[in-house]
């Protein structure tokens, strides 16, 4: 490696290794990588060369947007096949290094490794940025079974001990990391997500999407995966209260409908929708194309996010980029992300949510027809996203060499 102690005197472009996040398992994580690479390509391509590693079993649909980026390399190898992941992590825990991944990284001259939902070892001989989006398992232990909790917790502890730098998505998450893992103090950096929305996604008339899904002129939009902590249940209860008052509002929900930790969750939601007679009020679209997600954001009365927990919400960031009104759960990261520029409600209070939904529906005029083009993209946030990631990579290199020097 040509990088010297904490510095880059040759102004060498850093080659940073990433591993593909399966969009079906975690849509938000997949979009995070996609948007990070787009931000780097636009503003920091002379500093960072992302190298995306994935298995030979990776979805071609997932990979297509990455292939289109000139500043990104995609490396496919059986080392990163999904069935191999658990075995590699176990070997990393016991042997201290993921030797198979290391050989591949060295072959492709990797300078820094981005570690997300994996573990390369407590003695891995490359600088590592360990990304921890949130600490929901510590706040909401009841959402995790015994095994799921400790698998996540032990993984986090191993990363905190071994990583060069711990990357968080918000100051709220940084506070959590330092509270739960004191060893993280002075070893963290915050890189806030931004959402560069490609122009082609805002060139279509969004009315086409409204007609395709047969939606009413006025609706609230909830684009979140159907994970239990995303709290769709409070929205259903609020719609039920409004229906009892004779107020028929519509919430449209899109996203992956599978919760691996709570496979019964969707069945429970459907049962409650049926008992309250809300089939027309709570519309489930499932996974839909990203261009349709953007179209529905542009035409909804307000974006709705009732989540109990977020790292840094990608849908909130996209809605902010598009200038969409928002009704959000009153949690720390939503306050931080929107700097108070939204309407908030307690995530456990269906009565308050019902009143706010009704108030917004009565006061907010119907969205525009959507024929005009939206051109506002928050370039400052996108530039900051790319710049902060470069700073995190440089910090990881300095930290790695400092630890090696002191040892």
N, C-alpha and C positions, 0 to 999 in steps of 0.2 A: 504494500500500500504506500502511495507516495505522500499521503497527508502526514505532516509532522505533528509535533505535540501541540494539539489544540489549534493549529493554524493551517492555512492553505496557501502557502507562499506562491505556488505556481498557478493560482487562480483556477484550479482544476474543477471541472464540473463533477459534483458528487453523484455517484451512482448509488441510488437508494433502492433496496429490494422491498417489494410489497408482495403479499399473497392475495389472490383473488378471494373476495367475499361473495358467496353464492347469493344471488338476488332472491331466490326462493326462500332460503333460510333467514336472511336478514336484509330486507330491501333497503333500510336506512343505511346500513353499513356499505352496501354495494354502491348506493348513490354518493355516499361520503367519498369513497375512492374516486369515483368518476368525476365529481366536482373538484376534488383536490388536484387531480391530474390536469383538468382543464384550466384551473387557476394557475398552476405552475407553468403550463404551456404558454399561457398568455403573458405572464409577468416575470417568471423566474427560470425560464428554460436554459439560460446560460449558467445557472447555479446548480440546478438539480436535473438529473436524468433518471426518471422513474423506470424501474425494471420490474414488470409484473410477472410473478411466477404462479403457475397454476398446473393442475394435474391434466393428464391426457383425457380424463373424464369430465373436464370442465364443459359447461354448456356453451355451444357456439353462439347462441343468442346473447348470453352474458358478455362474451368476448368481443362481439362486433363493434360496440362503441369504442373499445380500447384500441382495436386494430386501426381505427380511423385517425388516431392521434400520432402525428409525425414524430413528436418528441418522446414517445413511449416505446419501450421494447417489451414484447410479450414472450416469455419462455415457458414452454410446456414440457413437463417431465413427469414420469410416473412417481417420482419422489413425493409429489404433492397431490397424488390421487387421494380422494376423500377417505377410503378405507385405511390408508397409511397414517392418517393424522394422529389418531390416538396412540398408535404404537410409537410414533416418533416422539410424542410428548412424554410418554412413559420412559423411553430411553434417555431423553434429555434430563428428566428428574433424577434418574439413577446414575447416569454416566457423566452428567454435567454439560454435555454438548449434543446437539443434533448434528451428527457427523455427516449424514446424507445431505441435509440442507447446506451445511457448511461447504462441502466439496463443490456443490453447484454454485453457491454464491462466490466462492473463490475463482471458479472457472470463468465467471462472468464479471470479475473484477469489482465486486460490490464493496462500497465504502461504509455504508450504514444500512442497518436492517430495521424495518418497521414491523413491530410485533403486534399483531391484532388477533385476539382469541386463540393464541397458540403460545408455545414456550420453547425457546431454542436452547435453554440450558443456563445454569448458574455459572458456568465457566466458558461461555461462548466467546471466541476470540475476535469478535467484531463489535463495533459500537451498536447498541440497540436502543431504539425508541419504543418503549412499551406504551401503547395507546389504551387507556381505560376510559370509555365514554361516560360511565356512571357507576354508582355504587348502590344500585337498587337492592341488591341482596342484603345489604346491611340495614337499610331502612325498612325493607318490606320482607322480612324473613319468612313471614307466613305464606308468601308466594312461592317459596322454594321448599322442596322436599329435603330431607336430611342429606342425602347423597348429592343432590344438585347444589345445595348450599355450600357444602364443604369442598366439592370439586371446584366451584368458582372461587371460594375464599382462599383455598390453598394455592390455586393458580395465581391469584392476585398477590399473595404474600411472596411467592417465588419470583414474580416479576419485579416487585418493589425491591427485593433484596439484590437481584442480579442485573437489572437493566442499567443502561448508561444514563438515561433520562426518562422520566415518567411524563407522558403527554396527556393533558386533560382538555376537555372541550369547553370548560367554563370556569370562572372563579368559584362558583358554587361547588363544582366537582373538586377543585383544588382544596377547598376547605375540608371537604369530606375525606380526601386522601390523607391529609395531614392529621385529621382527627383519628381516623381508623388505623393508619399506618404511620406512626411517628418517624420511621426511617425515611419516609418520602419527603420530609421537611428539607428544604433547600435543594431538592433534586427533582423539581417539577417545572413544567412550562405549560402555558395555556395557549392553545391554537383554536380559535373560534372558527367554526364552520361558516362558509359562505356558499351561495348558490348561483353560479354563473349559468344562466338559462340560455341555451343556444337559440339564435334568432329564428331558426326554422320551427321551433316549438311555439312561437308567438305570431307566426305568419298566417296560420289557419284561422278561419272564422270559428270561434268557440261555439257558436249556435249549432253547428253541425253535431257537436258532441251532445249538446242538450237534447237534440232531436233523436240522436241514435239511442240514448238511454231513456227516452220518453220522460224527461224530467219537467217539473212545473217551472214557471218563470222565476219563482222565488224558492230558494232552498239553502240550507246550511251544508257545508262540506266538511267531512271528517275523513281525511286520507291517512289512515294509520293501520299498521298491521294489527290483526285481531289477537294481540297478546293481552293477557288478563290485566296487566298493570297499565295498559293503555286506557282502561276504564270506559269502554263503550256502554257498560251497564248503566251508569248514571245518566247518560243521554237518553236511553230507552225509558228509564223511570221518569225523566223530565217530560218526555213526549207523552207518556201516559197521563201525567198530571194535567198537561195542557188539553189533552183529548177530553178529559172529564169536564173541563171548563168550556168545551165546545170550540177550542182553538186548535185547528188542524195545521200543524207545521210539518215540514219535511226536512229530514236530515239524510244526506247521501253519504254512505260510507264505502270507501274502496280500500283495498289492501289485501295482503296475504291472509287467508282465513285459518291458517294452521298455527296453533300455539304448541310447540313441542313439550313445554313444561305442563300445560293444562289442556290436553287434547279434547276434553269434554266441554271446554269453554264455549265454543260456537254453538253446540247443541243447547247449552243453557241459555244463551242469548236468544236463539230462535224460539225456544219454549216460552221465554218471557215476552217476546214480541207477539207470539200467538195469543197468549193469555190476555194481553192488553189490547189486542186488535190493532196492531201498529204496522201491518204489512205495507201500507201505503205511506206511512209516515217515516219509517226507518228503512231506507232502500240500500241493500247490500249489492255492490257491483263486483266484488272480488278484485282480483288483480286486473288492472286495465293499462293500456299503453300510456307511457309517460306524457305523450302529447295530449291525451285526454285528461290526465291529471291537471296539467297546466290550464287547459281550457275550462275545466270545472272550477278551478281556483279563480280564474278571471271573471266568471259569471255568477259565482255564489254570492249570497247576501253577506256571509261572513265565513271565514275559516274557523272550524271548531277543533280544539285540542283539549280533551278532558283528562289527559294522562296524569297518573300519580307521580310519574318519574320520567325525566328526560335527561340526556347528557347535554345536547344542544340540538333542538328539534330542526330537522332538515325541512319539514313541511312549513314550519313557522318561518324559517329563513327564506324559503321560496316565496311564501305569501308576502313577506315583508318586501322582497325584491319587486314584486308585482304591485305593491301598494294596496293589498287586500285588507279589509277590516278583519279583526280577529277577536274571538271569544275563547279565552284560555283558562285552564285550571290555575289557581293561585298558588304556584310553587316557585321556589327561589329562582330556578333557571329561566322560567318564563319572564319573570320580572327583570332579570339581568339581560335576557336576549332582546326584549322589546323596550327596555328602559321606561316601562310604565305606559307605553303607547298602545294599549290594548284594553279590552274589557275582561275582568277576571271574575272567577267564581270559585268557591271552595269545592274541591273535587269530590267530596263526600255528600254534597248538599244538592239533591235533585230539585228541591223547592226553589232555591236561589237560581239555579240554572234555568228552570222553567220560566221564571219571571224575566230573566235577562234575554232569553230567546224571544219571548213575546215582545218585550220592549224594543229589541233591535228590529224584529220583523215589522213592527208598526211604524217605526221612525225612519228606518233606512229605505230610501227609494229603490225601486227595482234596478238591478245592474244594467249597464248599457247593453246595446244589442251585440256588441263585440265585433262589429264590422271594422272599426278603427284598429290600427296596429298599436300595440303597446311597445314602447321603445326604451322605457326606463329600466336600466340594469344597474345595480349598485356596485359600480366599479371599485369604489373605495374599499368595500368589504372584501371583494374578490382579491384585490391587490394585497390587502392585509393578510388574508388567508394564506396566500402563497409566500409572502415575506415571512410570516411567523413560522411557517413550516421550515423554511430554509434556516431560520434562526434556531429552531429546535434541532435540526440535523447537525448544525455546527456545535451546538451545546452538547449533544450526545458524543461527538468526537472528542471535545475537550474533556468531558467527564470521564470517558473511557480511558484516555491516555493519562489523566490525573490519577485514576485508581491504579492503573498499571505501574505508574512511576512510584506511588506511595507503597505499593506492595513489593 
